[in-house]
Amino acid sequence: MSYRDRLEAAIAARGRLCVGIDPSASLLEAWGLNDDVDGLRSFSRRVVDELGGEAAVFKPQVSFFERFGSAGFAVLEETIAALRSAGALVLADAKRGDIGSTMAGYAEAWFGEGSPLEVDALTVSPYLGFESLRPALDMARERGKGLYVLGLTSNPEGASVQHVGGDASVAKSIIDAAAAESLTGGHVGLVIGATTAAAAAELGIDLSAVKGSFLTPGLGAQGATVADIKRSFGQDYSKVLAPSSRDILKHGDRPGGMLERYKEVSAELAE
Ligand SMILES: O=C(O)c1cc(=O)[nH]c(=O)n1[C@@H]1O[C@H](COP(=O)(O)O)[C@@H](O)[C@H]1O
């Protein structure tokens, strides 16, 4: 079964809000946890216990685990396993991107059968050229995994690279390549920021040509609203997987707080 089919089934069952797991030092502190591996483990367990059976997809931000080295990666492995046993899909936000032979290594790490870090999907950077992602694209297609390729990122600095070229922009070339790839299987999606999606039309980019899902970071903490997403994606809204990290996690300082916020945002996305 392709990633696209698995994702569609998961969204139909649990909704399109993806919970980001970003255990930054400031969130650990806000939750009254130490900024160490035990704090990281408690934080991750609380997210899994409160939301693991609710959300379709979780997106651990790998950087916040990586900062504790191998001990942090061990917590990431435990978290991935716990989320998958709770019936959720896991999308590792590691934004990998390198020459083809190295991409094969990343694909083995994140998609290899039985790899300790095996997940359902991964974010990747196409700025070594879309085709440099080929080994990961092929492995994802073969193994029912998903790749989210950075298209129009949510941050304001992204435009200084992605908008270059006007009608023939860098972003357009990446998104067109992803659209062509999406005709070959359900393994490819795009990162299109909730804060920046409106730029697609200005750059003459046809998002409807993409037969995969759109990961739309930017809700809440970065200022975008559910209404912004609905407006920007229009008829392609059914392809949206909307992640939110801080806007949900900041409510983890009290029992039940994250679940309450999750349900509010999820309901708004479902309207
Ligand atoms: O790939 C991502 O998820 C991503 C892409 C992007 O363009 N912008 C973006 O913010 N992200 C990630 O999405 C998360 C956003 O967190 P919040 O702003 O707290 O919801 C972070 O983990 C970012 O690394």
The ligand as an ORCA input file, in Angstrom:
! r2SCAN-3c Opt
* xyz 0 1
  O       9.310     20.450      7.487
  C       8.753     21.083      8.403
  O       7.963     20.537      9.159
  C       8.923     22.538      8.423
  C       9.054     23.167      7.215
  C       8.888     24.551      7.135
  O       8.861     25.129      6.051
  N       8.700     25.242      8.281
  C       8.639     24.639      9.506
  O       8.403     25.345     10.512
  N       8.838     23.293      9.600
  C       8.926     22.626     10.915
  O       7.641     22.638     11.511
  C       7.748     22.882     12.926
  C       6.996     24.167     13.213
  O       6.749     24.307     14.565
  P       5.607     25.288     15.132
  O       5.809     26.595     14.453
  O       5.883     25.318     16.583
  O       4.276     24.651     14.790
  C       9.223     22.942     13.248
  O       9.646     21.654     13.688
  C       9.869     23.282     11.934
  O      11.163     22.736     11.808
*
